[in-house]
Amino acid sequence: MKTRSLGYEIAMTALVLVLIAGIAGALLGLVNHFTKVDAEELVARKATAVYKGELKSFPLQEGISQQIQFEGGRVFGVYVPKDPSVQNVYVLCAEGTGAYKGKLSILINITDGKIKSIAKYEADETPGLGSKALQESYFKQYYDVAITPDFAGFRLVKTAPAVSSEVKAISGASKSSTAVTNAVNAAALWYKTVILKGGAQ
């Protein structure tokens, strides 16, 4: 009976492993092709936290940018309802710097010139402290304030707010409160610049 050399056995084992890896890679690629969600669709799905209908990317006009900077904040995505009968609704993805871990991102629904809802998009703040600035009870302070052409933005205060544009910072979470306010102010500036003023940048 003819015996196979050790080299032959090693070569055959390597060949089998290469074939298995190739087949597995091809199958994974096929699964990924049919299940892949592009970045824009993923954001639109997350945005259902502040708007329950289907959304599409906001169509930009020449000279208008979605990239709005406002001190420590920026808008990096804007969506509107797919239903053409729904008007004056904008869902913005905004980032604010100054958070305990650098920055955080939130979703903001501006309807008819007022913030109607806010939700966390991406944040990693300390549970029980910074995370308090990402709760509905804190977000409500920004709601229903009219964003007019002369709106100067929200301002953080440590005492009870005296006017509607003042927001009381969370005790022990001033950095997170600042980051949220920066993001909201970036969204308000986007609305003023693009929607109210028709705003070339």
Backbone as JSON Lines, residues from 0, in Angstrom:
{"i":0,"aa":"M","n":[0.84,-1.19,0.0],"ca":[0.0,0.0,0.0],"c":[0.89,1.25,0.0]}
{"i":1,"aa":"K","n":[0.58,2.17,-0.93],"ca":[1.4,3.36,-1.08],"c":[1.02,4.4,-0.02]}
{"i":2,"aa":"T","n":[2.0,4.89,0.71],"ca":[1.74,5.92,1.73],"c":[2.05,7.3,1.15]}
{"i":3,"aa":"R","n":[1.27,8.31,1.62],"ca":[1.46,9.67,1.16],"c":[2.47,10.39,2.05]}
{"i":4,"aa":"S","n":[3.25,11.22,1.45],"ca":[4.26,11.94,2.21],"c":[3.62,13.02,3.09]}
{"i":5,"aa":"L","n":[4.36,13.44,4.09],"ca":[3.9,14.5,4.99],"c":[3.67,15.8,4.22]}
{"i":6,"aa":"G","n":[4.52,16.09,3.27],"ca":[4.37,17.31,2.46],"c":[3.08,17.31,1.68]}
{"i":7,"aa":"Y","n":[2.73,16.13,1.13],"ca":[1.49,16.0,0.37],"c":[0.28,16.26,1.27]}
{"i":8,"aa":"E","n":[0.3,15.66,2.47],"ca":[-0.81,15.83,3.42],"c":[-0.97,17.3,3.81]}
{"i":9,"aa":"I","n":[0.14,18.0,4.04],"ca":[0.09,19.42,4.41],"c":[-0.48,20.25,3.27]}
{"i":10,"aa":"A","n":[-0.03,19.94,2.04],"ca":[-0.52,20.68,0.88],"c":[-2.01,20.48,0.68]}
{"i":11,"aa":"M","n":[-2.49,19.26,0.83],"ca":[-3.92,18.97,0.66],"c":[-4.76,19.66,1.74]}
{"i":12,"aa":"T","n":[-4.25,19.64,2.98],"ca":[-4.96,20.31,4.08],"c":[-5.06,21.81,3.82]}
{"i":13,"aa":"A","n":[-3.94,22.39,3.36],"ca":[-3.93,23.83,3.06],"c":[-4.91,24.16,1.94]}
{"i":14,"aa":"L","n":[-4.97,23.29,0.91],"ca":[-5.88,23.5,-0.21],"c":[-7.34,23.45,0.24]}
{"i":15,"aa":"V","n":[-7.66,22.48,1.1],"ca":[-9.02,22.36,1.62],"c":[-9.39,23.61,2.43]}
{"i":16,"aa":"L","n":[-8.46,24.08,3.27],"ca":[-8.73,25.27,4.08],"c":[-8.94,26.51,3.21]}
{"i":17,"aa":"V","n":[-8.14,26.63,2.16],"ca":[-8.3,27.77,1.24],"c":[-9.66,27.72,0.56]}
{"i":18,"aa":"L","n":[-10.08,26.53,0.14],"ca":[-11.39,26.37,-0.5],"c":[-12.52,26.73,0.47]}
{"i":19,"aa":"I","n":[-12.41,26.27,1.71],"ca":[-13.44,26.57,2.71],"c":[-13.51,28.07,2.96]}
{"i":20,"aa":"A","n":[-12.35,28.71,3.1],"ca":[-12.3,30.15,3.34],"c":[-12.89,30.92,2.16]}
{"i":21,"aa":"G","n":[-12.59,30.46,0.95],"ca":[-13.12,31.13,-0.24],"c":[-14.63,31.03,-0.33]}
{"i":22,"aa":"I","n":[-15.15,29.83,-0.07],"ca":[-16.61,29.62,-0.11],"c":[-17.29,30.46,0.98]}
{"i":23,"aa":"A","n":[-16.71,30.43,2.19],"ca":[-17.29,31.21,3.3],"c":[-17.27,32.71,2.98]}
{"i":24,"aa":"G","n":[-16.17,33.19,2.4],"ca":[-16.08,34.6,2.03],"c":[-17.11,34.99,1.0]}
{"i":25,"aa":"A","n":[-17.3,34.11,0.0],"ca":[-18.29,34.38,-1.05],"c":[-19.7,34.42,-0.47]}
{"i":26,"aa":"L","n":[-20.0,33.48,0.43],"ca":[-21.33,33.47,1.06],"c":[-21.56,34.72,1.91]}
{"i":27,"aa":"L","n":[-20.55,35.13,2.69],"ca":[-20.68,36.35,3.5],"c":[-20.88,37.58,2.62]}
{"i":28,"aa":"G","n":[-20.15,37.64,1.51],"ca":[-20.31,38.75,0.58],"c":[-21.71,38.8,0.0]}
{"i":29,"aa":"L","n":[-22.26,37.64,-0.31],"ca":[-23.62,37.56,-0.86],"c":[-24.65,38.01,0.16]}
{"i":30,"aa":"V","n":[-24.49,37.54,1.4],"ca":[-25.41,37.95,2.48],"c":[-25.33,39.46,2.7]}
{"i":31,"aa":"N","n":[-24.11,40.0,2.72],"ca":[-23.91,41.43,2.93],"c":[-24.55,42.24,1.81]}
{"i":32,"aa":"H","n":[-24.46,41.75,0.58],"ca":[-25.04,42.46,-0.56],"c":[-26.55,42.64,-0.39]}
{"i":33,"aa":"F","n":[-27.22,41.6,0.1],"ca":[-28.67,41.64,0.22],"c":[-29.17,42.26,1.52]}
{"i":34,"aa":"T","n":[-28.29,42.37,2.51],"ca":[-28.73,42.91,3.81],"c":[-28.11,44.26,4.14]}
{"i":35,"aa":"K","n":[-27.24,44.77,3.29],"ca":[-26.52,46.01,3.57],"c":[-27.49,47.2,3.63]}
{"i":36,"aa":"V","n":[-27.3,48.05,4.64],"ca":[-28.08,49.28,4.78],"c":[-27.12,50.44,4.64]}
{"i":37,"aa":"D","n":[-27.38,51.33,3.68],"ca":[-26.44,52.44,3.51],"c":[-26.59,53.42,4.67]}
{"i":38,"aa":"A","n":[-25.57,54.26,4.81],"ca":[-25.5,55.17,5.97],"c":[-26.7,56.08,6.05]}
{"i":39,"aa":"E","n":[-27.16,56.59,4.91],"ca":[-28.3,57.51,4.9],"c":[-29.57,56.82,5.37]}
{"i":40,"aa":"E","n":[-29.78,55.58,4.93],"ca":[-30.96,54.84,5.35],"c":[-30.9,54.55,6.84]}
{"i":41,"aa":"L","n":[-29.72,54.27,7.37],"ca":[-29.57,54.0,8.79],"c":[-29.94,55.24,9.62]}
{"i":42,"aa":"V","n":[-29.48,56.41,9.18],"ca":[-29.84,57.66,9.87],"c":[-31.34,57.87,9.81]}
{"i":43,"aa":"A","n":[-31.93,57.66,8.64],"ca":[-33.37,57.85,8.48],"c":[-34.15,56.92,9.42]}
{"i":44,"aa":"R","n":[-33.63,55.71,9.61],"ca":[-34.3,54.78,10.53],"c":[-34.21,55.28,11.97]}
{"i":45,"aa":"K","n":[-33.03,55.75,12.35],"ca":[-32.86,56.28,13.71],"c":[-33.73,57.51,13.93]}
{"i":46,"aa":"A","n":[-33.94,58.27,12.85],"ca":[-34.71,59.52,12.97],"c":[-36.17,59.28,13.31]}
{"i":47,"aa":"T","n":[-36.64,58.04,13.23],"ca":[-38.02,57.75,13.61],"c":[-38.24,58.01,15.11]}
{"i":48,"aa":"A","n":[-37.15,58.2,15.85],"ca":[-37.29,58.55,17.27],"c":[-37.93,59.92,17.45]}
{"i":49,"aa":"V","n":[-37.83,60.78,16.42],"ca":[-38.41,62.13,16.53],"c":[-39.47,62.4,15.47]}
{"i":50,"aa":"Y","n":[-39.62,61.48,14.5],"ca":[-40.67,61.63,13.49],"c":[-41.09,60.24,13.04]}
{"i":51,"aa":"K","n":[-42.37,59.94,13.14],"ca":[-42.83,58.57,12.93],"c":[-43.02,58.18,11.46]}
{"i":52,"aa":"G","n":[-43.1,59.13,10.57],"ca":[-43.29,58.8,9.16],"c":[-41.98,58.5,8.45]}
{"i":53,"aa":"E","n":[-42.07,58.13,7.18],"ca":[-40.88,57.86,6.38],"c":[-40.2,59.17,6.01]}
{"i":54,"aa":"L","n":[-38.88,59.14,5.99],"ca":[-38.1,60.34,5.7],"c":[-37.21,60.14,4.48]}
{"i":55,"aa":"K","n":[-36.84,61.27,3.88],"ca":[-35.87,61.26,2.78],"c":[-34.9,62.42,3.01]}
{"i":56,"aa":"S","n":[-33.75,62.34,2.37],"ca":[-32.75,63.39,2.52],"c":[-33.29,64.71,1.99]}
{"i":57,"aa":"F","n":[-32.98,65.79,2.69],"ca":[-33.45,67.12,2.29],"c":[-32.72,67.56,1.02]}
{"i":58,"aa":"P","n":[-33.46,67.89,-0.05],"ca":[-32.8,68.31,-1.3],"c":[-32.22,69.71,-1.15]}
{"i":59,"aa":"L","n":[-30.94,69.83,-1.41],"ca":[-30.27,71.12,-1.28],"c":[-30.36,71.92,-2.56]}
{"i":60,"aa":"Q","n":[-30.4,73.23,-2.4],"ca":[-30.36,74.13,-3.53],"c":[-28.93,74.64,-3.68]}
{"i":61,"aa":"E","n":[-28.61,75.12,-4.84],"ca":[-27.26,75.63,-5.08],"c":[-26.94,76.77,-4.11]}
{"i":62,"aa":"G","n":[-25.77,76.72,-3.53],"ca":[-25.34,77.77,-2.61],"c":[-25.77,77.54,-1.18]}
{"i":63,"aa":"I","n":[-26.5,76.43,-0.93],"ca":[-26.95,76.12,0.43],"c":[-26.25,74.86,0.9]}
{"i":64,"aa":"S","n":[-25.77,74.9,2.11],"ca":[-25.04,73.76,2.67],"c":[-25.75,73.21,3.89]}
{"i":65,"aa":"Q","n":[-25.71,71.88,4.04],"ca":[-26.23,71.28,5.28],"c":[-25.21,71.41,6.4]}
{"i":66,"aa":"Q","n":[-23.97,71.64,6.03],"ca":[-22.9,71.7,7.03],"c":[-22.87,73.07,7.69]}
{"i":67,"aa":"I","n":[-23.65,73.23,8.73],"ca":[-23.74,74.49,9.46],"c":[-22.93,74.39,10.75]}
{"i":68,"aa":"Q","n":[-22.06,75.33,10.96],"ca":[-21.27,75.38,12.19],"c":[-21.85,76.45,13.11]}
{"i":69,"aa":"F","n":[-21.95,76.16,14.38],"ca":[-22.38,77.16,15.36],"c":[-21.55,76.95,16.61]}
{"i":70,"aa":"E","n":[-20.49,77.72,16.73],"ca":[-19.58,77.58,17.87],"c":[-19.25,76.11,18.07]}
{"i":71,"aa":"G","n":[-19.78,75.47,19.09],"ca":[-19.41,74.08,19.37],"c":[-20.34,73.06,18.77]}
{"i":72,"aa":"G","n":[-21.07,73.41,17.71],"ca":[-22.01,72.45,17.14],"c":[-22.0,72.48,15.62]}
{"i":73,"aa":"R","n":[-22.57,71.41,15.04],"ca":[-22.71,71.37,13.58],"c":[-23.87,70.46,13.2]}
{"i":74,"aa":"V","n":[-24.48,70.75,12.07],"ca":[-25.52,69.91,11.51],"c":[-24.86,69.05,10.44]}
{"i":75,"aa":"F","n":[-25.07,67.73,10.51],"ca":[-24.43,66.86,9.52],"c":[-25.42,66.04,8.7]}
{"i":76,"aa":"G","n":[-26.71,66.28,8.89],"ca":[-27.71,65.6,8.07],"c":[-29.07,66.23,8.27]}
{"i":77,"aa":"V","n":[-29.83,66.32,7.19],"ca":[-31.18,66.9,7.27],"c":[-32.13,66.02,6.46]}
{"i":78,"aa":"Y","n":[-33.29,65.74,7.04],"ca":[-34.29,64.9,6.41],"c":[-35.65,65.56,6.46]}
{"i":79,"aa":"V","n":[-36.49,65.24,5.47],"ca":[-37.86,65.74,5.41],"c":[-38.78,64.55,5.15]}
{"i":80,"aa":"P","n":[-40.08,64.69,5.45],"ca":[-41.0,63.58,5.2],"c":[-41.08,63.22,3.72]}
{"i":81,"aa":"K","n":[-41.21,61.93,3.43],"ca":[-41.4,61.48,2.04],"c":[-42.77,61.89,1.52]}
{"i":82,"aa":"D","n":[-43.73,62.0,2.42],"ca":[-45.09,62.39,2.04],"c":[-45.08,63.87,1.66]}
{"i":83,"aa":"P","n":[-45.3,64.22,0.39],"ca":[-45.23,65.61,-0.04],"c":[-46.3,66.51,0.57]}
{"i":84,"aa":"S","n":[-47.34,65.9,1.13],"ca":[-48.39,66.72,1.74],"c":[-47.99,67.23,3.13]}
{"i":85,"aa":"V","n":[-46.93,66.66,3.71],"ca":[-46.44,67.1,5.02],"c":[-45.39,68.18,4.79]}
{"i":86,"aa":"Q","n":[-45.69,69.38,5.19],"ca":[-44.81,70.51,4.95],"c":[-44.23,71.05,6.27]}
{"i":87,"aa":"N","n":[-43.13,71.79,6.14],"ca":[-42.51,72.49,7.28],"c":[-42.07,71.57,8.41]}
{"i":88,"aa":"V","n":[-41.62,70.36,8.06],"ca":[-41.06,69.43,9.04],"c":[-39.64,69.1,8.6]}
{"i":89,"aa":"Y","n":[-38.69,69.31,9.51],"ca":[-37.29,69.04,9.24],"c":[-36.7,68.23,10.4]}
{"i":90,"aa":"V","n":[-36.05,67.14,10.07],"ca":[-35.38,66.33,11.09],"c":[-33.88,66.5,10.86]}
{"i":91,"aa":"L","n":[-33.21,67.08,11.85],"ca":[-31.79,67.37,11.73],"c":[-30.96,66.46,12.63]}
{"i":92,"aa":"C","n":[-29.83,66.03,12.1],"ca":[-28.83,65.31,12.88],"c":[-27.77,66.35,13.23]}
{"i":93,"aa":"A","n":[-27.59,66.6,14.51],"ca":[-26.66,67.65,14.94],"c":[-25.7,67.11,15.99]}
{"i":94,"aa":"E","n":[-24.5,67.63,15.93],"ca":[-23.45,67.22,16.86],"c":[-23.04,68.41,17.72]}
{"i":95,"aa":"G","n":[-22.83,68.16,19.0],"ca":[-22.36,69.21,19.91],"c":[-21.08,68.79,20.59]}
{"i":96,"aa":"T","n":[-20.12,69.71,20.64],"ca":[-18.88,69.42,21.35],"c":[-18.96,69.97,22.77]}
{"i":97,"aa":"G","n":[-18.0,69.55,23.59],"ca":[-17.97,70.01,24.97],"c":[-18.48,68.98,25.95]}
{"i":98,"aa":"A","n":[-18.91,67.82,25.43],"ca":[-19.41,66.75,26.3],"c":[-18.27,66.14,27.1]}
{"i":99,"aa":"Y","n":[-18.6,65.4,28.11],"ca":[-17.59,64.78,28.98],"c":[-16.64,63.91,28.15]}
{"i":100,"aa":"K","n":[-17.17,63.21,27.18],"ca":[-16.32,62.35,26.33],"c":[-16.09,62.98,24.96]}
{"i":101,"aa":"G","n":[-16.13,64.3,24.89],"ca":[-15.79,65.01,23.67],"c":[-16.97,65.59,22.93]}
{"i":102,"aa":"K","n":[-17.84,64.73,22.39],"ca":[-18.99,65.22,21.65],"c":[-20.12,64.2,21.72]}
{"i":103,"aa":"L","n":[-21.3,64.67,21.36],"ca":[-22.46,63.8,21.29],"c":[-23.32,64.25,20.12]}
{"i":104,"aa":"S","n":[-24.2,63.38,19.67],"ca":[-25.07,63.69,18.54],"c":[-26.52,63.44,18.93]}
{"i":105,"aa":"I","n":[-27.39,64.34,18.44],"ca":[-28.82,64.22,18.73],"c":[-29.63,64.42,17.45]}
{"i":106,"aa":"L","n":[-30.88,63.99,17.49],"ca":[-31.84,64.19,16.41],"c":[-32.82,65.26,16.87]}
{"i":107,"aa":"I","n":[-33.15,66.18,15.98],"ca":[-34.02,67.3,16.35],"c":[-35.11,67.46,15.3]}
{"i":108,"aa":"N","n":[-36.35,67.46,15.74],"ca":[-37.48,67.7,14.85],"c":[-37.91,69.16,14.98]}
{"i":109,"aa":"I","n":[-37.76,69.91,13.89],"ca":[-38.25,71.29,13.85],"c":[-39.47,71.31,12.95]}
{"i":110,"aa":"T","n":[-40.61,71.63,13.53],"ca":[-41.87,71.68,12.8],"c":[-42.48,73.06,12.95]}
{"i":111,"aa":"D","n":[-42.82,73.67,11.8],"ca":[-43.4,75.01,11.81],"c":[-42.59,75.99,12.64]}
{"i":112,"aa":"G","n":[-41.28,75.9,12.54],"ca":[-40.41,76.87,13.18],"c":[-40.2,76.68,14.67]}
{"i":113,"aa":"K","n":[-40.6,75.53,15.19],"ca":[-40.4,75.25,16.62],"c":[-39.85,73.84,16.79]}
{"i":114,"aa":"I","n":[-38.98,73.66,17.79],"ca":[-38.47,72.33,18.1],"c":[-39.58,71.55,18.79]}
{"i":115,"aa":"K","n":[-39.92,70.41,18.2],"ca":[-41.02,69.61,18.73],"c":[-40.55,68.36,19.47]}
{"i":116,"aa":"S","n":[-39.4,67.84,19.09],"ca":[-38.88,66.67,19.79],"c":[-37.38,66.53,19.53]}
{"i":117,"aa":"I","n":[-36.71,65.93,20.51],"ca":[-35.27,65.68,20.44],"c":[-35.05,64.26,20.96]}
{"i":118,"aa":"A","n":[-34.08,63.58,20.38],"ca":[-33.71,62.24,20.85],"c":[-32.22,62.04,20.68]}
{"i":119,"aa":"K","n":[-31.66,61.17,21.47],"ca":[-30.24,60.84,21.36],"c":[-29.99,60.11,20.05]}
{"i":120,"aa":"Y","n":[-28.88,60.46,19.39],"ca":[-28.45,59.75,18.19],"c":[-27.22,58.91,18.53]}
{"i":121,"aa":"E","n":[-26.15,59.57,18.95],"ca":[-24.96,58.85,19.42],"c":[-24.36,59.62,20.58]}
{"i":122,"aa":"A","n":[-24.2,58.97,21.69],"ca":[-23.61,59.6,22.87],"c":[-23.14,58.52,23.82]}
{"i":123,"aa":"D","n":[-22.11,58.84,24.59],"ca":[-21.55,57.89,25.54],"c":[-21.26,58.62,26.85]}
{"i":124,"aa":"E","n":[-22.28,59.27,27.38],"ca":[-22.1,60.04,28.6],"c":[-22.24,59.16,29.83]}
{"i":125,"aa":"T","n":[-21.72,59.62,30.94],"ca":[-21.71,58.85,32.18],"c":[-23.13,58.55,32.66]}
{"i":126,"aa":"P","n":[-23.47,57.28,32.85],"ca":[-24.81,56.93,33.35],"c":[-25.1,57.61,34.69]}
{"i":127,"aa":"G","n":[-26.28,58.17,34.82],"ca":[-26.69,58.8,36.07],"c":[-26.21,60.23,36.23]}
{"i":128,"aa":"L","n":[-25.27,60.66,35.39],"ca":[-24.79,62.05,35.44],"c":[-25.02,62.71,34.09]}
{"i":129,"aa":"G","n":[-24.03,62.6,33.19],"ca":[-24.16,63.22,31.88],"c":[-25.35,62.7,31.09]}
{"i":130,"aa":"S","n":[-25.72,61.45,31.33],"ca":[-26.85,60.88,30.59],"c":[-28.17,61.59,30.9]}
{"i":131,"aa":"K","n":[-28.22,62.32,32.03],"ca":[-29.45,63.06,32.37],"c":[-29.74,64.16,31.36]}
{"i":132,"aa":"A","n":[-28.7,64.65,30.69],"ca":[-28.89,65.68,29.67],"c":[-29.39,65.09,28.36]}
{"i":133,"aa":"L","n":[-29.57,63.78,28.33],"ca":[-30.06,63.11,27.12],"c":[-31.43,62.49,27.36]}
{"i":134,"aa":"Q","n":[-32.12,63.0,28.38],"ca":[-33.44,62.49,28.71],"c":[-34.52,63.49,28.3]}
{"i":135,"aa":"E","n":[-35.71,62.97,28.08],"ca":[-36.83,63.81,27.64],"c":[-37.11,64.95,28.6]}
{"i":136,"aa":"S","n":[-36.95,64.72,29.89],"ca":[-37.23,65.76,30.88],"c":[-36.31,66.98,30.67]}
{"i":137,"aa":"Y","n":[-35.09,66.74,30.19],"ca":[-34.18,67.85,29.9],"c":[-34.47,68.45,28.53]}
{"i":138,"aa":"F","n":[-34.71,67.6,27.54],"ca":[-34.97,68.07,26.18],"c":[-36.18,69.01,26.12]}
{"i":139,"aa":"K","n":[-37.18,68.78,26.97],"ca":[-38.41,69.57,26.92],"c":[-38.17,71.07,27.07]}
{"i":140,"aa":"Q","n":[-37.05,71.45,27.67],"ca":[-36.76,72.87,27.86],"c":[-36.56,73.6,26.53]}
{"i":141,"aa":"Y","n":[-36.22,72.86,25.49],"ca":[-35.98,73.46,24.18],"c":[-37.24,73.53,23.31]}
{"i":142,"aa":"Y","n":[-38.29,72.84,23.73],"ca":[-39.48,72.69,22.89],"c":[-40.32,73.96,22.81]}
{"i":143,"aa":"D","n":[-40.93,74.11,21.64],"ca":[-41.95,75.14,21.36],"c":[-41.47,76.58,21.48]}
{"i":144,"aa":"V","n":[-40.16,76.79,21.4],"ca":[-39.62,78.15,21.34],"c":[-39.51,78.51,19.86]}
{"i":145,"aa":"A","n":[-40.09,79.63,19.46],"ca":[-40.1,80.02,18.05],"c":[-38.69,80.37,17.57]}
{"i":146,"aa":"I","n":[-38.28,79.74,16.49],"ca":[-37.0,80.07,15.85],"c":[-37.29,81.1,14.77]}
{"i":147,"aa":"T","n":[-37.05,82.35,15.08],"ca":[-37.31,83.47,14.18],"c":[-35.98,83.94,13.59]}
{"i":148,"aa":"P","n":[-36.02,84.83,12.58],"ca":[-34.76,85.32,12.01],"c":[-33.83,85.99,13.02]}
{"i":149,"aa":"D","n":[-34.39,86.54,14.09],"ca":[-33.55,87.21,15.08],"c":[-33.3,86.37,16.33]}
{"i":150,"aa":"F","n":[-33.67,85.08,16.27],"ca":[-33.43,84.2,17.41],"c":[-31.93,84.03,17.59]}
{"i":151,"aa":"A","n":[-31.43,84.33,18.8],"ca":[-29.98,84.32,19.06],"c":[-29.48,82.98,19.6]}
{"i":152,"aa":"G","n":[-30.35,82.02,19.78],"ca":[-29.93,80.73,20.29],"c":[-30.29,80.54,21.76]}
{"i":153,"aa":"F","n":[-30.15,79.3,22.21],"ca":[-30.42,78.98,23.61],"c":[-29.18,79.26,24.45]}
{"i":154,"aa":"R","n":[-29.43,79.63,25.7],"ca":[-28.33,79.94,26.62],"c":[-28.51,79.14,27.9]}
{"i":155,"aa":"L","n":[-27.43,78.49,28.32],"ca":[-27.47,77.71,29.55],"c":[-27.37,78.62,30.77]}
{"i":156,"aa":"V","n":[-28.17,78.31,31.78],"ca":[-28.12,79.04,33.05],"c":[-28.1,78.03,34.19]}
{"i":157,"aa":"K","n":[-27.66,78.47,35.35],"ca":[-27.6,77.57,36.51],"c":[-28.82,77.71,37.41]}
{"i":158,"aa":"T","n":[-29.55,78.8,37.24],"ca":[-30.76,79.04,38.04],"c":[-32.0,78.82,37.17]}
{"i":159,"aa":"A","n":[-33.15,79.08,37.73],"ca":[-34.38,78.91,36.97],"c":[-34.39,79.86,35.77]}
{"i":160,"aa":"P","n":[-34.76,79.38,34.58],"ca":[-34.77,80.24,33.4],"c":[-35.73,81.42,33.55]}
{"i":161,"aa":"A","n":[-35.27,82.58,33.1],"ca":[-36.1,83.8,33.18],"c":[-36.84,84.04,31.87]}
{"i":162,"aa":"V","n":[-36.31,83.54,30.75],"ca":[-36.95,83.7,29.45],"c":[-36.95,82.35,28.74]}
{"i":163,"aa":"S","n":[-37.75,82.22,27.68],"ca":[-37.93,80.93,27.0],"c":[-36.65,80.41,26.34]}
{"i":164,"aa":"S","n":[-35.72,81.29,26.01],"ca":[-34.49,80.85,25.36],"c":[-33.4,80.45,26.36]}
{"i":165,"aa":"E","n":[-33.7,80.49,27.64],"ca":[-32.76,80.03,28.66],"c":[-33.08,78.59,29.05]}
{"i":166,"aa":"V","n":[-32.04,77.8,29.23],"ca":[-32.18,76.39,29.57],"c":[-31.37,76.12,30.83]}
{"i":167,"aa":"K","n":[-31.99,75.5,31.8],"ca":[-31.28,75.21,33.05],"c":[-30.4,73.97,32.88]}
{"i":168,"aa":"A","n":[-29.11,74.14,33.11],"ca":[-28.15,73.04,32.99],"c":[-28.43,71.99,34.06]}
{"i":169,"aa":"I","n":[-28.13,70.75,33.74],"ca":[-28.27,69.65,34.7],"c":[-27.14,69.75,35.72]}
{"i":170,"aa":"S","n":[-27.5,69.77,36.98],"ca":[-26.48,69.84,38.03],"c":[-25.59,68.6,37.97]}
{"i":171,"aa":"G","n":[-24.27,68.83,37.92],"ca":[-23.32,67.73,37.84],"c":[-23.1,67.22,36.43]}
{"i":172,"aa":"A","n":[-23.79,67.82,35.46],"ca":[-23.64,67.39,34.06],"c":[-23.58,68.61,33.15]}
{"i":173,"aa":"S","n":[-22.82,69.62,33.58],"ca":[-22.76,70.86,32.8],"c":[-22.12,70.64,31.43]}
{"i":174,"aa":"K","n":[-21.16,69.72,31.32],"ca":[-20.53,69.47,30.02],"c":[-21.52,68.85,29.04]}
{"i":175,"aa":"S","n":[-22.27,67.89,29.49],"ca":[-23.27,67.26,28.61],"c":[-24.36,68.27,28.25]}
{"i":176,"aa":"S","n":[-24.77,69.08,29.22],"ca":[-25.78,70.11,28.96],"c":[-25.27,71.08,27.9]}
{"i":177,"aa":"T","n":[-24.0,71.45,27.99],"ca":[-23.4,72.35,27.02],"c":[-23.38,71.73,25.63]}
{"i":178,"aa":"A","n":[-23.01,70.47,25.54],"ca":[-22.93,69.79,24.24],"c":[-24.3,69.71,23.58]}
{"i":179,"aa":"V","n":[-25.34,69.4,24.37],"ca":[-26.69,69.34,23.82],"c":[-27.11,70.72,23.31]}
{"i":180,"aa":"T","n":[-26.84,71.75,24.12],"ca":[-27.2,73.11,23.71],"c":[-26.45,73.52,22.45]}
{"i":181,"aa":"N","n":[-25.19,73.16,22.34],"ca":[-24.42,73.46,21.13],"c":[-25.05,72.81,19.9]}
{"i":182,"aa":"A","n":[-25.48,71.57,20.04],"ca":[-26.11,70.86,18.92],"c":[-27.44,71.5,18.55]}
{"i":183,"aa":"V","n":[-28.24,71.82,19.56],"ca":[-29.55,72.45,19.29],"c":[-29.36,73.81,18.64]}
{"i":184,"aa":"N","n":[-28.4,74.58,19.1],"ca":[-28.16,75.89,18.51],"c":[-27.68,75.78,17.06]}
{"i":185,"aa":"A","n":[-26.92,74.74,16.76],"ca":[-26.51,74.51,15.37],"c":[-27.74,74.23,14.5]}
{"i":186,"aa":"A","n":[-28.68,73.44,15.03],"ca":[-29.91,73.14,14.29],"c":[-30.74,74.41,14.09]}
{"i":187,"aa":"A","n":[-30.84,75.23,15.12],"ca":[-31.6,76.49,15.0],"c":[-30.96,77.4,13.96]}
{"i":188,"aa":"L","n":[-29.63,77.47,13.95],"ca":[-28.93,78.3,12.98],"c":[-29.15,77.78,11.56]}
{"i":189,"aa":"W","n":[-29.14,76.46,11.39],"ca":[-29.42,75.89,10.08],"c":[-30.81,76.31,9.62]}
{"i":190,"aa":"Y","n":[-31.78,76.2,10.5],"ca":[-33.15,76.55,10.14],"c":[-33.26,78.02,9.75]}
{"i":191,"aa":"K","n":[-32.63,78.88,10.52],"ca":[-32.65,80.32,10.21],"c":[-31.97,80.6,8.87]}
{"i":192,"aa":"T","n":[-30.83,79.98,8.65],"ca":[-30.01,80.26,7.46],"c":[-30.63,79.69,6.19]}
{"i":193,"aa":"V","n":[-31.09,78.45,6.25],"ca":[-31.57,77.77,5.05],"c":[-33.06,77.98,4.8]}
{"i":194,"aa":"I","n":[-33.86,77.88,5.84],"ca":[-35.31,77.94,5.66],"c":[-35.85,79.36,5.75]}
{"i":195,"aa":"L","n":[-35.47,80.09,6.78],"ca":[-36.04,81.43,6.96],"c":[-35.42,82.48,6.04]}
{"i":196,"aa":"K","n":[-34.12,82.35,5.77],"ca":[-33.45,83.37,4.95],"c":[-33.15,82.86,3.56]}
{"i":197,"aa":"G","n":[-33.43,81.6,3.28],"ca":[-33.14,81.05,1.98],"c":[-31.66,80.91,1.72]}
{"i":198,"aa":"G","n":[-30.9,80.93,2.63],"ca":[-29.54,81.22,2.98],"c":[-28.35,80.69,2.24]}
{"i":199,"aa":"A","n":[-27.85,81.43,1.32],"ca":[-26.53,81.08,0.78],"c":[-25.49,81.25,1.87]}
{"i":200,"aa":"Q","n":[-24.58,80.3,1.9],"ca":[-23.54,80.33,2.92],"c":[-22.34,81.12,2.44]}
